[in-house]
Amino acid sequence: MENLSHNDEYQQVASMLPGITVFAPKPKLEKERKAQSYTCPQCGGCLAYNLVTSGLACQHCGYQANVRSRAIGPVAEKNEFTEDTMKQADKGWGKLRNLIHCQQCGAELSYPQGAVAASCPYCGSNSVNVTVSESDLFQPQALIPFSIKPDQLKQFTQSWIKEGWMHPAMLGESARMDKFIPFYLPYWAFSTDISLDWAAEVAHTVTERYYDASSESWKTRTTIEWRWENGTVQKTFSNFLVHGVNAKRLNPNILEELYPFDMSKLVAFNTDYLVGINANAYDVDLNTAWGEAKTKIRDEARELATEDASNTQVRNLSIDMSYANEHWRYLFLPAYIAVYQFKDKKYQVMVNGQTGKVFGQKPIDWKKVTLAIILALLPGLAAMFIGVPFVLLAGSGFAIMSVGLILLIIGGIISFTIYNNATKLEAL
Amino acid sequence: MATLPFTPAAEIRKEAAWMTGAALEVCPACKRVFLISEQKSKQSCPLCYQAELVPQQSFIRQEAPEIILPAQLKVEDIRLALTDFVKSVPLPVQDFSVQNLMDRAQLVWWPSWLVDADLQGTWTGTMGFDYQVRTAKENFDDQGWQSKETLRTQTRYEARQGTLDRHYDNIQVPALRSHERRLEQIGNYEKKTTVYYQAGMLSQNSVQIPEIEPQELLEVAQTRLHNAAEQEIMQANEAQHRQNIRFAGNYLNFNWTQYLLPLISTSYQDEKGSVHAVILNGQTGKIYGRRLASIHRASHRTFGLMAIPLLAFVAALVITLVAPAALPVNLVCGGVIVIFLALLALLPVLRAHHWNNRENKIEDFN
C-alpha cells in the first residue's frame, strides 16, 4: 500500500467503492503546461531560439543552450473526435504570450511577451495592437523545427523570383526581400481509414456483326454496353494536412504550395522552439478543418471507386462510405513569410522552413502577356491573310488557308493557356 | 490467529444436527449421498432410480444451509412442463406418460457451497473505459454526397492500481463434481429469490449432500473470490472492461455454508425394463431427460398398416382375373400402389427407430 502512495508516476483518483483505492497514471502534460522562464543564466538577458544554431541563445552575452527536444515523428500523439477529448484538450500556449491584432488585415499573431512587432508579416502593416490572449485554444501537440537557415533564404528566393517570363523584367532587381519573418503556421493533420462500397454502371465496348441492307453485306461495329458492377475499397489517410489560417489572411493556394512536409521530423511541442519566434494561432476551427478534409477525401473516394471498376467510364455511381480510426493533431509547421514591394503594391512570399520550397505572389507584366498572345496567334492569322488572295484571284490556296486555320486554332489554345495562367498567378 | 478456511475434521460428525429425523443414505449405483427423511428411507435413489438407498456410514458436515432457493414450480407448472416434454414423442413407451411422471415426481435439494471471506492487499490491472467518438456515414449518388453524423463506441484501456480491503459474502463454489453439467442440463437458477434456511424447511424432502469438501476447493474458492474482487475493482474504477487484474495479498476469515437448490425428479421405465430419470429445474421448469419411443407400439402399427397394401394386392389380383385383357396395366398400376402403401406402412417403425437413435445420444441422467 505504501509503495502505491509513493509511486511518482501514479496519483490517487476517486473510487466508487469503499475499501478499494484507485491510483491512475499522472497526466503526461502536467509538466509541460507550466510556464517556462527564458532568462539567460549568465547575464539575465532574454534567451531566444536561434535559427542558425537550432538552439537557445542569449542576445546579449552569446550564451547558448540546447532545446529540450523529443523527436516523435509520425507516431506523435493523436486525438479522437470525442466530445470529452475536445473539452479536456489542453488549452493555452504553455508560456504566456500576447495575441497581437492587426488592424489592417485582421490577423491575430502570437508574440512573445514583451516583444515589439514592427510590422504584420501578412500585409506589411505597421499598425498593430495587443489584444487579450484567448484562452480556449488548443495547445499544439507537435511541431517541425526550422531546418532552413536564414542565410539560405536569399538563394532560394532569388532563383524563385527570376522564374517565369510573365513577370516584369525589373522584378528580380527591384523586389527587396531582406526581411523574412520565421513563423510557425497552424495546421490540422487528420488520419482516418475509409471503407467504401460502390456500385455503378460500367462501360464495356462490344464489337458486334450486323447486316447492312444498303450495301447488302455483313459489317462489324463497336457499341457500348453498360453493365452493373460493385466493389469495396479501403484506404488509409495519414497526416492529411489542412491549414488553420483564415483564407482572408494567407492565400490557401500559397499555403498548399508549401507542401509537402516531412512528418518523420516531428518533435513534441515544446515552448523552447517558440522563444522569439512568431506563431500564429489557428483561425480555422477543428470542425471546419475536418469538414474541408472530408470534402477532399470524398473527391478521392469517387476516384478510388472509379479506378476500382473494370473501366473508368462509369455512370449512376453510388457510394456508401464509412470512416474508422479518425484522429486529429494540431501541429505547428515552419515557414518564413516575407512581404516585398513592387511599384507601390505589396506581395506575399512564403518559404517552407523545412524544405526551402518557395511560393508566393508575383506581379504580372500584362504587356508581355499580350505580346505573347499576339505572337501565338500571328502565324495562323498570317497564313489566313496570305491564303485569301490566292483563293479569290487564282482559285487555289486552300492548302495555305487550311494550314492557317490549324495554326490559328493552336495559337488560340496557347493564348488561352497563357491568359489563364497569368490570371491565376495574379489572383494569388 | 489465522482462521481455518473450513471446519476441522474433528467437528465433522455422522448425524446432521440441522435436519432432525433424517438419515444419511447412499445410492450404491450412482454413489450420491442423501439426507433422507424417515418416511422415504430405503427407497429408490431419487436422482438415478437405479438402486435402493442404503444407510451410509460416512461423516457429514455440521454446517446448516445458510440459504435455500424455494421451489417455485406449482403442480400445474410441473404438469405443463411434462406435457410439453411428452407430447412430441412419437408413440412413447407405455410408462412414459404425464400422469406416471407426475405421480413419481419428488422434490430433491442439491447443494452448492457459499464462501464468505475478506480480501486484503494490492491490485494492478488494465481498465477499459467506453467512450463515444463522432463519426459519419456518407452516401454518394445522383444527388451528390449526403453525410449523416453518428456516434461510435470505442474502448480506451488504461493502467490502474490500488489497494483492496473488502469482505465478500456468499460466493458460490460447486459442491458437486457434476455441478456445471447439471446447470447445462436444467439451466441456471436466479439467486434473487433465496431465503435464509430455517429448521423444518426441508422435512419430507431428500437433500443431496456435498461431494467435495471445502479443503479441496480452496483454489476454486480463491479464483471465484478473485473474480468477485475483479468485478468490484472494475466498479470502483467506473470501468466497463478489465484485463489482467492481479491481486497480491491475503484471503482471510473463510466461512463455508451451504446453499440448496431445488430440483424436481421423476422417472419412467422403458420396454427393456431400464429406468430413466427425468429432472426439472425447480425454479424455471427447464426439463432434462431421455425420451424414448416404443418400438413395440411402432411395430404393431406398421403391421396394422401393412393390411392396406395387402388388400390392394388382393384387389389388383381380382381385377386381373376378371379382366385379363387389361393385365399389363393392372400389373403396373397395382404394383406401384402396393409398393407405395407398403413403404408408407414402414413409417411408424422407421420414425421410432430414428427418434430413439437421436435420444440415445442424450446423456441419461444417472
Interface residues (C-beta under 8 A of the other chain):
Chain A: M1 N3 L4 N7 Y10 S15 M16 L17 G19 I20 T21 V22 F23 A24 P25 E80 F81 T82 E83 D84 K294 R298 A301 R302 N316 L317 S318 I319 D320 M321 S322 Y323 A324 E326
Chain B: T122 Y131 Q132 V133 R134 T135 A136 K137 E138 N139 F140 D141 D142 W145 S147 R152 Q154 E158 A159 R160 Q161 G162 T163 L164 D165 R166 H167 E232 I233 Q235 A236 N237 E238
